[in-house]
């Protein structure tokens, strides 16, 4: 069984988020971690997995502004877990487990401002997330407040949850000085916040 044996972070409601950060290599079994996320999403989270994607860009033709995008990292969160995968370049066969996970129709993948990410996934890697929800649009529809559609992660969480975000702000204000644990803490907090946005909107 995959062990989320990274730092544990306590959230403002007293809950604990277990973390794991992995530099994926050809021998890494990521399927067991994805299975843990799926199990937690089913047991504790209305089948929701919060995701965030990070990209590298290689400029191929500066005259015509042509460039090539490559998925470099993926953050996946549930109520209790946060997984950060740094992907290899080029991709290895074990990354197919991640692609199959994204294709699952039994999980709702929710994120903030994800439309461009979904387009890039399809165009650059031929990956389709079959069941994706843009939380800004969802929030705007549920709450009847159109501006919610255009907010980023922090502002959307603030408008929906009204939580104290000073802890996250403190980390982000000194981002360049922070070590890997502090950055993982920020990732865990953001994932937990957006999960709670999803949970509240879905009630």
Contact map, one row per residue, 1 for C-alpha under 8 A:
11100000000000000000000000000001000000000000000000000000000000000000000000000000000000000000000000000000000000000000000000000000000000000000000000000000000000000000000000000000000000000000000000000000000
11110000000000000000000000000001100100000000000000000000000000000000000000000000000000000000000000000000000000000000000000000000000000000000000000000000000000000000000000000000000000000000000000000000000
11111000000000000000000000000000100000000000000000000000000000000000000000000000000000000000000000000000000000000000000000000000000000000000000000000000000000000000000000000000000000000000000000000000000
01111100000000000111000000000000100000000000000000000000000000000000000000000000100000000000000000000000000000000000000000000000000000000000000000000000000000000000000000000000000000000000000000000000000
00111110000000000111000000000000000000000000000000000000000000000000000000000000000000000000000000000000000000000000000000000000000000000000000000000000000000000000000000000000000000000000000000000000000
00011111000000000111100000000000000000000000000000000000000000000000000000000000000000000000000000000000000000000000000000000000000000000000000000000000000000000000000000000000000000000000000000000000000
00001111100000000111000000000000000000000000000000000000000000000000000000000000000000000000000000000000000000000000000000000000000000000000000000000000000000000000000000000000000010000000000000000000000
00000111110000011110000000000000000000000000000000000000000000000000000000000000000000000000000000000000000000000000000000000000000000000000000000000000000000000000000000000000000000000000000000000000000
00000011111000011100000000000000000000000000000000000000000000000000000000000000000000000000000000000000000000000000000000000000000000000000000000000000000000000000000000000000000000001001000000000000000
00000001111101111000000000000000000000000000000000000000000000000000000000000000000000000000000000000000000000000000000000000000000000000000000000000000000000000000000000000000000000000000000000000000000
00000000111111111000000000000000000000000000000000000000000000000000000000000000000000000000000000000000000000000000000000000000000000000000000000000000000000000000000000000000000000000000100000000000000
00000000011111100000000000000000000000000000000000000000000000000000000000000000000000000000000000000000000000000000000000000000000000000000000000000000000000000000000000000000000000000000000000000000000
00000000001111100000000000000000000000000000000000000000000000000000000000000000000000000000000000000000000000000000000000000000000000000000000000000000000000000000000000000000000000000000000000000000000
00000000011111110000000000000000000000000000000000000000000000000000000000000000000000000000000000000000000000000000000000000000000000000000000000000000000000000000000000000000000000000000000000000000000
00000000011111111000000000000000000000000000000000000000000000000000000000000001000000000000000000000000000000000000000000000000000000000000000000000000000000000000000000000000000000000000000000000000000
00000001111001111100000000000000000000000000000000000000000000000000000000000001000000000000000000000000000000000000000000000000000000000000000000000000000000000000000000000000000000000000000000000000000
00000001111000111110000000000000000000000000000000000000000000000000000000000011110000000000000000000000000000000000000000000000000000000000000000000000000000000000000000000000000000000001000100000000000
00011111100000011111000000000000000000000000000000000000000000000000000000000001110000000000000000000000000000000000000000000000000000000000000000000000000000000000000000000000000000000000000000000000000
00011111000000001111100000000000000000000000000000000000000000000000000000000000111100000000000000000000000000000000000000000000000000000000000000000000000000000000000000000000000000010001000000000000000
00011110000000000111110000000000000000000000000000000000000000000000000000000000011100000000000000000000000000000000000000000000000000000000000000000000000000000000000000000000000000000000000000000000000
00000100000000000011111000000000000000000000000000000000000000000000000000000000001111000000000000000000000000000000000000000000000000000000000000000000000000000000000000000000000000010000000000000000000
00000000000000000001111100000000000000000000000000000000000000000000000000000000001111000000000000000000000000000000000000000000000000000000000000000000000000000000000000000000000000000000000000000000000
00000000000000000000111110000000000000000000000000000000000000000000000000000000000011110000000000000000000000000000000000000000000000000000000000000000000000000000000000000000000000000000000000000000000
00000000000000000000011111110100000000000000000000000000000000000000000000000000000011110000000000000000000000000000000000000000000000000000000000000000000000000000000000000000000000000000000000000000000
00000000000000000000001111110000000000000000000000000000000000000000000000000000000000110001000000000000000000000000000000000000000000000000000000000000000000000000000000000000000000000000000000000000000
00000000000000000000000111110000000000000000000000000000000000000000000000000000000000000001110000000000000000000000000000000000000000000000000000000000000000000000000000000000000000000000000000000000000
00000000000000000000000111111000000000000000000000000000000000000000000000000000000000000000010000000000000000000000000000000000000000000000000000000000000000000000000000000000000000000000000000000000000
00000000000000000000000111111100000000000000000000000000000000000000000000000000000000000000010000000000000000000000000000000000000000000000000000000000000000000000000000000000000000000000000000000000000
00000000000000000000000000111111100000000000000000000000000000000000000000000000000000000000010000000000000000000000000000000000000000000000000000000000000000000000000000000000000000000000000000000000000
00000000000000000000000100011111110000000000000000000000000000000000000000000000000000000000011011000000000000000000000000000000000000000000000000000000000000000000000000000000000000000000000000000000000
00000000000000000000000000001111111000000000000000000000000000000000000000000000000000000000000011000000000000000000000000000000000000000000000000000000000000000000000000000000000000000000000000000000000
11000000000000000000000000001111111100000000000000000000000000000000000000000000000000000000000000000000000000000000000000000000000000000000000000000000000000000000000000000000000000000000000000000000000
01110000000000000000000000001111111110000000000000000000000000000000000000000000001000000000000000000000000000000000000000000000000000000000000000000000000000000000000000000000000000000000000000000000000
00000000000000000000000000000111111111000000000000000000000000000000000000000000000000000000000001001000000000000000000000000000000000000000000000000000000000000000000000000000000000000000000000000000000
00000000000000000000000000000011111111100000000000000000000000000000000000000000000000000000000000000000000000000000000000000000000000000000000000000000000000000000000000000000000000000000000000000000000
01000000000000000000000000000001111111110000000000000000000000000000000000000000000000000000000000000000000000000000000000000000000000000000000000000000000000000000000000000000000000000000000000000000000
00000000000000000000000000000000111111111000000010000000000000000000000000011100100000000000000000000000000000000000000000000000000000000000000000000000000000000000000000000000000000000000000000000000000
00000000000000000000000000000000011111111100001010000000000000000000000000000000000000000000000000000000001000000000000000000000000000000000000000000000000000000000000000000000000000000000000000000000000
00000000000000000000000000000000001111111110000000000000000000000000000000000000000000000000000000000000000000000000000000000000000000000000000000000000000000000000000000000000000000000000000000000000000
00000000000000000000000000000000000111111111100000000000000000000000000000000111100000000000000000000000000000000000000000000000000000000000000000000000000000000000000000000000000000000000000000000000000
00000000000000000000000000000000000011111111111110000000000000000000000000000110000000000000000000000000001000000000000000000000000000000000000000000000000000000000000000000000000000000000000000000000000
00000000000000000000000000000000000001111111111100000000000000000000000000000000000000000000000000000000000000000000000000000000000000000000000000000000000000000000000000000000000000000000000000000000000
00000000000000000000000000000000000000111111111000000000000000000000000000000000000000000000000000000000000000000000000000000000000000000000000000000000000000000000000000000000000000000000000000000000000
00000000000000000000000000000000000000011111111000000000000000000000000000000010000000000000000000000000000000000000000000000000000000000000000000000000000000000000000000000000000000000000000000000000000
00000000000000000000000000000000000000011111111110000000000000000000000000000110000000000000000000000000000000000000000000000000000000000000000000000000000000000000000000000000000000000000000000000010000
00000000000000000000000000000000000000001111111100000000000000000000000000000000000000000000000000000000000000000000000000000000000000000000000000000000000000000000000000000000000000000000000000000010000
00000000000000000000000000000000000001001111111110000000000000000000000000000000000000000000000000000000011100000000000000000000000000000000000000000000000000000000000000000000000000000000000000000000000
00000000000000000000000000000000000000001100111111000000000000000000000000000100000000000000000000000000001111000000000000000000000000000000000000000000000000000000000000000000000000000000000000100000000
00000000000000000000000000000000000011001000101111100000000000000000000000011100000000000000000000000000001111000000000000000000000000000000000000000000000000000000000000000000000000000000000000100000000
00000000000000000000000000000000000000000000000111110000000000000000000000011100000000000000000000000000000011100000000000000000000000000000000000000000000000000000000000000000000000000000001001100000000
00000000000000000000000000000000000000000000000011111000000000000000000001111000000000000000000000000000000011100000000000000000000000000000000000000000000000000000000000000000000000000000001000000000000
00000000000000000000000000000000000000000000000001111100000000000000000001110000000000000000000000000000000000110100000000000000000000000000000000000000000000000000000000000000000000000000000000000000000
00000000000000000000000000000000000000000000000000111110000000000000001111100000000000000000000000000000000000000000100000000000000000000000000000000000000000000000000000000000000000000000000000000000000
00000000000000000000000000000000000000000000000000011111000000000000001111000000000000000000000000000000000000000000000000000000000000000000000000000000000000000000000000000000000000000000000000000000000
00000000000000000000000000000000000000000000000000001111100000000000111110000000000000000000000000000000000000000000000000000000000000000000000000000000000000000000000000000000000000000000000000000000000
00000000000000000000000000000000000000000000000000000111110000000000111100000000000000000000000000000000000000000000000000000000000000000000000000000000000000000000000000000000000000000000000000000000000
00000000000000000000000000000000000000000000000000000011111000000011110000000000000000000000000000000000000000000000000000000000000000000000000000000000000000000000000000000000000000000000000000000000000
00000000000000000000000000000000000000000000000000000001111100000011100000000000000000000000000000000000000000000000000000000000000000000000000000000000000000000000000000000000000000000000000000000000000
00000000000000000000000000000000000000000000000000000000111111001111000000000000000000000000000000000000000000000000000000000000000000000000000000000000000000000000000000000000000000000000000000000000000
00000000000000000000000000000000000000000000000000000000011111001111000000000000000000000000000000000000000000000000000000000000000000000000000000000000000000000000000000000000000000000000000000000000000
00000000000000000000000000000000000000000000000000000000001111111110000000000000000000000000000000000000000000000000000000000000000000000000000000000000000000000000000000000000000000000000000000000000000
00000000000000000000000000000000000000000000000000000000001111111100000000000000000000000000000000000000000000000000000000000000000000000000000000000000000000000000000000000000000000000000000000000000000
00000000000000000000000000000000000000000000000000000000000011111100000000000000000000000000000000000000000000000000000000000000000000000000000000000000000000000000000000000000000000000000000000000000000
00000000000000000000000000000000000000000000000000000000000011111100000000000000000000000000000000000000000000000000000000000000000000000000000000000000000000000000000000000000000000000000000000000000000
00000000000000000000000000000000000000000000000000000000001111111110000000000000000000000000000000000000000000000000000000000000000000000000000000000000000000000000000000000000000000000000000000000000000
00000000000000000000000000000000000000000000000000000000001111111111000000000000000000000000000000000000000000000000000000000000000000000000000000000000000000000000000000000000000000000000000000000000000
00000000000000000000000000000000000000000000000000000000111110001111100000000000000000000000000000000000000000000000000000000000000000000000000000000000000000000000000000000000000000000000000000000000000
00000000000000000000000000000000000000000000000000000000111100000111110000000000000000000000000000000000000000000000000000010000000000000000000000000000000000000000000000000000000000000000000000000000000
00000000000000000000000000000000000000000000000000000011110000000011111000000000000000000000000000000000000000000000000100010000000000000000000000000000000000000000000000000000000000000000000000000000000
00000000000000000000000000000000000000000000000000000011100000000001111100000000000000000000000000000000000000000000000000011000000000000000000000000000000000000000000000000000000000000000000000000000000
00000000000000000000000000000000000000000000000000001111000000000000111111000000000000100000000000000000000000000000000010000000000000000000000000000000000000000000000000000000000000000000000000000000000
00000000000000000000000000000000000000000000000000001111000000000000011111000000000001111000000000000000000000000000000000000000000000000000000000000000000000000000000000000000000000000000000000000000000
00000000000000000000000000000000000000000000000000001110000000000000001111100000000111100000000000000000000000000000000000000000000000000000000000000000000000000000000000000000000000000000000000000000000
00000000000000000000000000000000000000000000000000111100000000000000001111110000000111100000000000000000000000000000000000000000000000000000000000000000000000000000000000000000000000000000000000000000000
00000000000000000000000000000000000000000000000000111000000000000000000011111000011110000000000000000000000000000000000000000000000000000000000000000000000000000000000000000000000000000010000000000000000
00000000000000000000000000000000000010000000000011110000000000000000000001111100011100000000000000000000000000000000000000000000000000000000000000000000000000000000000000000000000000000000001000000000000
00000000000000000000000000000000000010000000000011100000000000000000000000111111111000000000000000000000000000000000000000000000000000000000000000000000000000000000000000000000000000000001001100100000000
00000000000000000000000000000000000010011000100111000000000000000000000000011111110000000000000000000000000000000000000000000000000000000000000000000000000000000000000000000000000000000000001100100000000
00000000000000001000000000000000000000011001100000000000000000000000000000001111100000000000000000000000000000000000000000000000000000000000000000000000000000000000000000000000000000000000000100110000000
00000000000000111100000000000000000000010000000000000000000000000000000000001111110000000000000000000000000000000000000000000000000000000000000000000000000000000000000000000000000000000000000100000000000
00010000000000001110000000000000000010010000000000000000000000000000000000001111111000000000000000000000000000000000000000000000000000000000000000000000000000000000000000000000000000000001000000000000000
00000000000000001111000000000000000000000000000000000000000000000000000000111101111100000000000000000000000000000000000000000000000000000000000000000000000000000000000000000000000000000011001000000000000
00000000000000000011110000000000100000000000000000000000000000000000000000111000111110000000000000000000000000000000000000000000000000000000000000000000000000000000000000000000000000000000000000000000000
00000000000000000011110000000000000000000000000000000000000000000000000011110000011111000000000000000000000000000000000000000000000000000000000000000000000000000000000000000000000000000000000000000000000
00000000000000000000111100000000000000000000000000000000000000000000000011100000001111100000000000000000000000000000000000000000000000000000000000000000000000000000000000000000000000000000000000000000000
00000000000000000000111100000000000000000000000000000000000000000000000111000000000111110000000000000000000000000000000000000000000000000000000000000000000000000000000000000000000000000000000000000000000
00000000000000000000001110000000000000000000000000000000000000000000001111000000000011111010001000000000000000000000000000000000000000000000000000000000000000000000000000000000000000000000000000000000000
00000000000000000000001110000000000000000000000000000000000000000000000100000000000001111111000000000000000000000000000000000000000000000000000000000000000000000000000000000000000000000000000000000000000
00000000000000000000000000000000000000000000000000000000000000000000000100000000000000111111000000000000000000000000000000000000000000000000000000000000000000000000000000000000000000000000000000000000000
00000000000000000000000000000000000000000000000000000000000000000000000000000000000000011111000000000000000000000000000000000000000000000000000000000000000000000000000000000000000000000000000000000000000
00000000000000000000000000000000000000000000000000000000000000000000000000000000000000111111101000000000000000000000000000000000000000000000000000000000000000000000000000000000000000000000000000000000000
00000000000000000000000011000000000000000000000000000000000000000000000000000000000000011111111100000000000000000000000000000000000000000000000000000000000000000000000000000000000000000000000000000000000
00000000000000000000000001000000000000000000000000000000000000000000000000000000000000000011111100000000000000000000000000000000000000000000000000000000000000000000000000000000000000000000000000000000000
00000000000000000000000001111100000000000000000000000000000000000000000000000000000000000001111111000000000000000000000000000000000000000000000000000000000000000000000000000000000000000000000000000000000
00000000000000000000000000000100000000000000000000000000000000000000000000000000000000100011111111100000000000000000000000000000000000000000000000000000000000000000000000000000000000000000000000000000000
00000000000000000000000000000000000000000000000000000000000000000000000000000000000000000001111111110000000000000000000000000000000000000000000000000000000000000000000000000000000000000000000000000000000
00000000000000000000000000000110000000000000000000000000000000000000000000000000000000000000011111111000000000000000000000000000000000000000000000000000000000000000000000000000000000000000000000000000000
00000000000000000000000000000110010000000000000000000000000000000000000000000000000000000000011111111100000000000000000000000000000000000000000000000000000000000000000000000000000000000000000000000000000
00000000000000000000000000000000000000000000000000000000000000000000000000000000000000000000001111111110000000000000000000000010000000000000000000000000000000000000000000000000000000000000000000000000000
00000000000000000000000000000000000000000000000000000000000000000000000000000000000000000000000111111111000000000000000000000000000000000000000000000000000000000000000000000000000000000000000000000000000
00000000000000000000000000000000010000000000000000000000000000000000000000000000000000000000000011111111000000000000000000000000000000000000000000000000000000000000000000000000000000000000000000000000000
00000000000000000000000000000000000000000000000000000000000000000000000000000000000000000000000001111111000010000000000000000011110000000000000000000000000000000000000000000000000000000000000000000000000
00000000000000000000000000000000000000000000000000000000000000000000000000000000000000000000000000111111100000000000000000000011111000000000000000000000000000000000000000000000000000000000000000000000000
00000000000000000000000000000000000000000000000000000000000000000000000000000000000000000000000000011111111000000000000000000000111000000000000000000000000000000000000000000000000000000000000000000000000
00000000000000000000000000000000000000000000000000000000000000000000000000000000000000000000000000000011111100000000000000000000011000000000000000000000000000000000000000000000000000000000000000000000000
00000000000000000000000000000000000000000000001000000000000000000000000000000000000000000000000000000001111100000000000000000000000000000000000000000000000000000000000000000000000000000000000000000000000
00000000000000000000000000000000000001001000001110000000000000000000000000000000000000000000000000000001111110000000000000000000001000000000000000000000000000000000000000000000000000000000000000000000000
00000000000000000000000000000000000000000000001110000000000000000000000000000000000000000000000000000000111111000000000000000000001110000000000000000000000000000000000000000000000000000000000000000000000
00000000000000000000000000000000000000000000000111100000000000000000000000000000000000000000000000000100001111100000000000000000101110000000000000000000000000000000000000000000000000000000000000000000000
00000000000000000000000000000000000000000000000111100000000000000000000000000000000000000000000000000000000111110000000000000000000111100000000000000000000000000000000000000000000000000000000000000100000
00000000000000000000000000000000000000000000000001110000000000000000000000000000000000000000000000000000000011111100000000000000000111100000000000000000000000000000000000000000000000000000000001000000000
00000000000000000000000000000000000000000000000000010000000000000000000000000000000000000000000000000000000001111100000000000000000001110000000000000001100000000000000000000000000000000000000000000000000
00000000000000000000000000000000000000000000000000000000000000000000000000000000000000000000000000000000000000111111000000000000000001110000000000000111000000000000000000000000000000000000000000000000000
00000000000000000000000000000000000000000000000000010000000000000000000000000000000000000000000000000000000000111111110000000000000001000000000000000000000000000000000000000000000000000000000000000000000
00000000000000000000000000000000000000000000000000000000000000000000000000000000000000000000000000000000000000001111111000000000000001000000000000000000000000000000000000000000000000000000000000000000000
00000000000000000000000000000000000000000000000000000000000000000000000000000000000000000000000000000000000000001111111100000000000000000000000000000000000000000000000000000000000000000000000000000000000
00000000000000000000000000000000000000000000000000001000000000000000000000000000000000000000000000000000000000000111111110000000000000000000000000000000000000000000000000000000000000000000000000000000000
00000000000000000000000000000000000000000000000000000000000000000000000000000000000000000000000000000000000000000111111111000001100000000000000000000000000000000000000000000000000000000000000000000000000
00000000000000000000000000000000000000000000000000000000000000000000000000000000000000000000000000000000000000000011111111100000000000000000000000000000000000000000000000000000000000000000000000000000000
00000000000000000000000000000000000000000000000000000000000000000000100000000000000000000000000000000000000000000001111111111000000000000000000000000000000000000000000000000000000000000000000000000000000
00000000000000000000000000000000000000000000000000000000000000000000001000000000000000000000000000000000000000000000111111111111000000000000000000000000000000000000000000000000000000000000000000000000000
00000000000000000000000000000000000000000000000000000000000000000000000000000000000000000000000000000000000000000000011111111111000000000000000000000000000000000000000000000000000000000000000000000000000
00000000000000000000000000000000000000000000000000000000000000000000000000000000000000000000000000000000000000000000001111111110000000000000000000000000000000000000000000000000000000000000000000000000000
00000000000000000000000000000000000000000000000000000000000000000001110000000000000000000000000000000000000000000000000111111100000000000000000000000000000000000000000000000000000000000000000000000000000
00000000000000000000000000000000000000000000000000000000000000000000010000000000000000000000000000000000000000000000000111111110000000000000000000000000000000000000000000000000000000000000000000000000000
00000000000000000000000000000000000000000000000000000000000000000000000000000000000000000000000000000000000000000000000011111111000000000000000000000000000000000000000000000000000000000000000000000000000
00000000000000000000000000000000000000000000000000000000000000000000000000000000000000000000000000100110000000000000000011101111100000000000000000000000000000000000000000000000000000000000000000000000000
00000000000000000000000000000000000000000000000000000000000000000000000000000000000000000000000000000110000000000000010011000111110000000000000000000000000000000000000000000000000000000000000000000000000
00000000000000000000000000000000000000000000000000000000000000000000000000000000000000000000000000000111000010000000010000000011111100000000000000000000000000000000000000000000000000000000000000000000000
00000000000000000000000000000000000000000000000000000000000000000000000000000000000000000000000000000111100000000000000000000001111100000000000000000000000000000000000000000000000000000000000000000000000
00000000000000000000000000000000000000000000000000000000000000000000000000000000000000000000000000000011101110000000000000000000111110000000000000000000000000000000000000000000000000000000000000000000000
00000000000000000000000000000000000000000000000000000000000000000000000000000000000000000000000000000000000111100000000000000000111111000000000000000000000000000000000000000000000000000000000000000000000
00000000000000000000000000000000000000000000000000000000000000000000000000000000000000000000000000000000000111100000000000000000001111100100000000000000000000000000000000000000000000000000000000000000000
00000000000000000000000000000000000000000000000000000000000000000000000000000000000000000000000000000000000001111110000000000000000111111100000000000000000000000000000000000000000000000000000000000000000
00000000000000000000000000000000000000000000000000000000000000000000000000000000000000000000000000000000000001111000000000000000000011111110000000001000000000000000000000000000000000000000000000000100000
00000000000000000000000000000000000000000000000000000000000000000000000000000000000000000000000000000000000000011000000000000000000001111111000000011110000100000000000000000000000000000000000000000000000
00000000000000000000000000000000000000000000000000000000000000000000000000000000000000000000000000000000000000000000000000000000000001111111100001011100000000000000000000000000000000000000000000000000000
00000000000000000000000000000000000000000000000000000000000000000000000000000000000000000000000000000000000000000000000000000000000011111111110000001000000000000000000000000000000000000000000000000000100
00000000000000000000000000000000000000000000000000000000000000000000000000000000000000000000000000000000000000000000000000000000000000111111111110011000000000000000000000000000000000000000000000000000100
00000000000000000000000000000000000000000000000000000000000000000000000000000000000000000000000000000000000000000000000000000000000000011111111111111000000000000000000000000000000000000000000000000000000
00000000000000000000000000000000000000000000000000000000000000000000000000000000000000000000000000000000000000000000000000000000000000001111111111000000000000000000000000000000000000000000000000000000000
00000000000000000000000000000000000000000000000000000000000000000000000000000000000000000000000000000000000000000000000000000000000000000111111100000000000000000000000000000000000000000000000000000000100
00000000000000000000000000000000000000000000000000000000000000000000000000000000000000000000000000000000000000000000000000000000000000000011111110000000000000000000000000000000000000000000000000000000000
00000000000000000000000000000000000000000000000000000000000000000000000000000000000000000000000000000000000000000000000000000000000000000011111111000000000000000000000000000000000000000000000000000000000
00000000000000000000000000000000000000000000000000000000000000000000000000000000000000000000000000000000000000000000000000000000000000000011101111110000000000000000000000000000000000000000000000000000000
00000000000000000000000000000000000000000000000000000000000000000000000000000000000000000000000000000000000000000000000000000000000000001001100111111000000000000000000000000000000000000000000000000000000
00000000000000000000000000000000000000000000000000000000000000000000000000000000000000000000000000000000000000000000000000000000000000000001000011111110000000000000000000000000000000000000000000000000000
00000000000000000000000000000000000000000000000000000000000000000000000000000000000000000000000000000000000000000000000000000000000000011011000011111110000100000000000000000000000000000000000000000000000
00000000000000000000000000000000000000000000000000000000000000000000000000000000000000000000000000000000000000000000000000000000000000111111000001111110000000000000000000000000000000000000000000000000000
00000000000000000000000000000000000000000000000000000000000000000000000000000000000000000000000000000000000000001000000000000000000000011000000000111111000000000000000000000000000000000000000000000000000
00000000000000000000000000000000000000000000000000000000000000000000000000000000000000000000000000000000000000001000000000000000000000010000000000111111111100000000000000000000000000000000000000000000000
00000000000000000000000000000000000000000000000000000000000000000000000000000000000000000000000000000000000000011000000000000000000000000000000000000111111100000000000000000000000000000000000000000000000
00000000000000000000000000000000000000000000000000000000000000000000000000000000000000000000000000000000000000010000000000000000000000000000000000000011111110000000000000000000000000000000010001000000000
00000000000000000000000000000000000000000000000000000000000000000000000000000000000000000000000000000000000000000000000000000000000000000000000000000011111111000000000000000000000000000000010000000000000
00000000000000000000000000000000000000000000000000000000000000000000000000000000000000000000000000000000000000000000000000000000000000000000000000000011111111100000000000000000000000000000000000000000000
00000000000000000000000000000000000000000000000000000000000000000000000000000000000000000000000000000000000000000000000000000000000000010000000000010011111111110000000000000000000000000000000000000000000
00000000000000000000000000000000000000000000000000000000000000000000000000000000000000000000000000000000000000000000000000000000000000000000000000000000111111111110000000000000000000000000000011001000000
00000000000000000000000000000000000000000000000000000000000000000000000000000000000000000000000000000000000000000000000000000000000000000000000000000000011111111111100000000000000000000000000000000000000
00000000000000000000000000000000000000000000000000000000000000000000000000000000000000000000000000000000000000000000000000000000000000000000000000000000001111111100000000000000000000000000000000000000000
00000000000000000000000000000000000000000000000000000000000000000000000000000000000000000000000000000000000000000000000000000000000000000000000000000000000111111100000000000000000000000000000000001000000
00000000000000000000000000000000000000000000000000000000000000000000000000000000000000000000000000000000000000000000000000000000000000000000000000000000000011111110000000000000000000000000000000011000000
00000000000000000000000000000000000000000000000000000000000000000000000000000000000000000000000000000000000000000000000000000000000000000000000000000000000011111111000000000000000000000000000000000000000
00000000000000000000000000000000000000000000000000000000000000000000000000000000000000000000000000000000000000000000000000000000000000000000000000000000000011001111100000000000000000000000000000000000000
00000000000000000000000000000000000000000000000000000000000000000000000000000000000000000000000000000000000000000000000000000000000000000000000000000000000001000111111000000000000000000000000000000000000
00000000000000000000000000000000000000000000000000000000000000000000000000000000000000000000000000000000000000000000000000000000000000000000000000000000000001000011111110000000000000000000000000000000000
00000000000000000000000000000000000000000000000000000000000000000000000000000000000000000000000000000000000000000000000000000000000000000000000000000000000000000001111111000000000000000000000000000000000
00000000000000000000000000000000000000000000000000000000000000000000000000000000000000000000000000000000000000000000000000000000000000000000000000000000000000000001111111100000000000000000000000000000000
00000000000000000000000000000000000000000000000000000000000000000000000000000000000000000000000000000000000000000000000000000000000000000000000000000000000000000000111111110000000000000100110000000000000
00000000000000000000000000000000000000000000000000000000000000000000000000000000000000000000000000000000000000000000000000000000000000000000000000000000000000000000111111111000000000000000000000000000000
00000000000000000000000000000000000000000000000000000000000000000000000000000000000000000000000000000000000000000000000000000000000000000000000000000000000000000000011111111100000000000000000000000000000
00000000000000000000000000000000000000000000000000000000000000000000000000000000000000000000000000000000000000000000000000000000000000000000000000000000000000000000001111111110010001100100000000000000000
00000000000000000000000000000000000000000000000000000000000000000000000000000000000000000000000000000000000000000000000000000000000000000000000000000000000000000000000111111110000000000100000000000000000
00000000000000000000000000000000000000000000000000000000000000000000000000000000000000000000000000000000000000000000000000000000000000000000000000000000000000000000000011111110000000000000000000000000000
00000000000000000000000000000000000000000000000000000000000000000000000000000000000000000000000000000000000000000000000000000000000000000000000000000000000000000000000001111111110000000000000000000000000
00000000000000000000000000000000000000000000000000000000000000000000000000000000000000000000000000000000000000000000000000000000000000000000000000000000000000000000000000111111110000100000000000000000000
00000000000000000000000000000000000000000000000000000000000000000000000000000000000000000000000000000000000000000000000000000000000000000000000000000000000000000000000000000111110000000000000000000000000
00000000000000000000000000000000000000000000000000000000000000000000000000000000000000000000000000000000000000000000000000000000000000000000000000000000000000000000000000000111111000000000000000000000000
00000000000000000000000000000000000000000000000000000000000000000000000000000000000000000000000000000000000000000000000000000000000000000000000000000000000000000000000000100111111111100000000000000000000
00000000000000000000000000000000000000000000000000000000000000000000000000000000000000000000000000000000000000000000000000000000000000000000000000000000000000000000000000000000111111100000000000000000000
00000000000000000000000000000000000000000000000000000000000000000000000000000000000000000000000000000000000000000000000000000000000000000000000000000000000000000000000000000000011111110000000000000000000
00000010000000000000000000000000000000000000000000000000000000000000000000000000000000000000000000000000000000000000000000000000000000000000000000000000000000000000000000000000011111111000000000000000000
00000000000000000000000000000000000000000000000000000000000000000000000000000000000000000000000000000000000000000000000000000000000000000000000000000000000000000000000000100000011111111100000000000000000
00000000000000000000000000000000000000000000000000000000000000000000000000000000000000000000000000000000000000000000000000000000000000000000000000000000000000000000000000100010011111111110000000000000000
00000000000000000010100000000000000000000000000000000000000000000000000000000000000000000000000000000000000000000000000000000000000000000000000000000000000000000000000000000000000111111111000000000000000
00000000100000000000000000000000000000000000000000000000000000000000000000000000000000000000000000000000000000000000000000000000000000000000000000000000000000000000000000000000000011111111100000000000000
00000000000000000000000000000000000000000000000000000000000000000000000000000000000000000000000000000000000000000000000000000000000000000000000000000000000000000000000100110000000001111111110000000000000
00000000000000000000000000000000000000000000000000000000000000000000000000100000010000000000000000000000000000000000000000000000000000000000000000000000000000000000000000000000000000111111111000000000000
00000000100000001010000000000000000000000000000000000000000000000000000000001000110000000000000000000000000000000000000000000000000000000000000000000000000000000000000000000000000000011111111100000000000
00000000001000000000000000000000000000000000000000000000000000000000000000000000000000000000000000000000000000000000000000000000000000000000000000000000000000000000000100000000000000001111111110000000000
00000000000000000000000000000000000000000000000000000000000000000000000000000000000000000000000000000000000000000000000000000000000000000000000000000000110000000000000100000000000000000111111111000000000
00000000000000000000000000000000000000000000000001100000000000000000000000011100010000000000000000000000000000000000000000000000000000000000000000000000000000000000000000000000000000000011111111100000000
00000000000000001000000000000000000000000000000000000000000000000000000000001111000000000000000000000000000000000000000000000000000000000000000000000000000000000000000000000000000000000001111111110000000
00000000000000000000000000000000000000000000000000000000000000000000000000000000000000000000000000000000000000000000000000000000000000000000000000000000000010000000000000000000000000000000111111111000000
00000000000000000000000000000000000000000000000001000000000000000000000000000000000000000000000000000000000000100000000000000000000000000000000000000000100010000000000000000000000000000000011111111100000
00000000000000000000000000000000000000000000000111000000000000000000000000001110000000000000000000000000000000000000000000000000000000000000000000000000000000000000000000000000000000000000001111111110000
00000000000000000000000000000000000000000000000000000000000000000000000000000010000000000000000000000000000000000000000000000000000000000000000000000000000000001000000000000000000000000000000111111111000
00000000000000000000000000000000000000000000000000000000000000000000000000000000000000000000000000000000000000000000000000000000000000000000000000000000000010011000000000000000000000000000000011111111100
00000000000000000000000000000000000000000000000000000000000000000000000000000000000000000000000000000000000001000000000000000000000000100000000000000000000000000000000000000000000000000000000001111111110
00000000000000000000000000000000000000000000110000000000000000000000000000000000000000000000000000000000000000000000000000000000000000000000000000000000000000000000000000000000000000000000000000111111111
00000000000000000000000000000000000000000000000000000000000000000000000000000000000000000000000000000000000000000000000000000000000000000000000000000000000000000000000000000000000000000000000000011111111
00000000000000000000000000000000000000000000000000000000000000000000000000000000000000000000000000000000000000000000000000000000000000000110010000000000000000000000000000000000000000000000000000001111111
00000000000000000000000000000000000000000000000000000000000000000000000000000000000000000000000000000000000000000000000000000000000000000000000000000000000000000000000000000000000000000000000000000111111
00000000000000000000000000000000000000000000000000000000000000000000000000000000000000000000000000000000000000000000000000000000000000000000000000000000000000000000000000000000000000000000000000000011111
